[in-house]
Amino acid sequence: MENLIITINVILAVALVVSVLLQRSEGGALGLGVSQDNFTSSRSVSTFLTKFTAIVATLFIINSIVLVSFSRDELRETQSVLEKELEENSNLPQIPQNNK
């Protein structure tokens, strides 16, 4: 289950990066960019990409929170290395104490 969520998280991250890179820069980019003739057609694509980016970002955040909650549940169930060794080697002979 955790592998599936990690895979979905990677796919969402790639989709988020691609959607951000496809968006038109609003900063002007040194005078380069789309002319005013194509402004109306690029505006509809821009709003779609903006909505798509917001949805993918929301899904990515929710998926990341779910992934963290799964990993925290696993951490609560584990023991320290010392506790595991003591349980596994409980039948070993004990070192005698030197009481002088």
Rosetta blueprint (number, residue, H / E / L):
1 M L
2 E H
3 N H
4 L H
5 I H
6 I H
7 T H
8 I H
9 N H
10 V H
11 I H
12 L H
13 A H
14 V H
15 A H
16 L H
17 V H
18 V H
19 S H
20 V H
21 L H
22 L H
23 Q L
24 R L
25 S L
26 E L
27 G L
28 G L
29 A L
30 L L
31 G L
32 L L
33 G L
34 V L
35 S L
36 Q H
37 D H
38 N H
39 F H
40 T H
41 S H
42 S H
43 R H
44 S H
45 V H
46 S H
47 T H
48 F H
49 L H
50 T H
51 K H
52 F H
53 T H
54 A H
55 I H
56 V H
57 A H
58 T H
59 L H
60 F H
61 I H
62 I H
63 N H
64 S H
65 I H
66 V H
67 L H
68 V H
69 S H
70 F H
71 S H
72 R H
73 D H
74 E H
75 L H
76 R H
77 E H
78 T L
79 Q L
80 S L
81 V H
82 L H
83 E H
84 K H
85 E H
86 L H
87 E H
88 E H
89 N L
90 S L
91 N L
92 L L
93 P L
94 Q L
95 I L
96 P L
97 Q L
98 N L
99 N L
100 K L
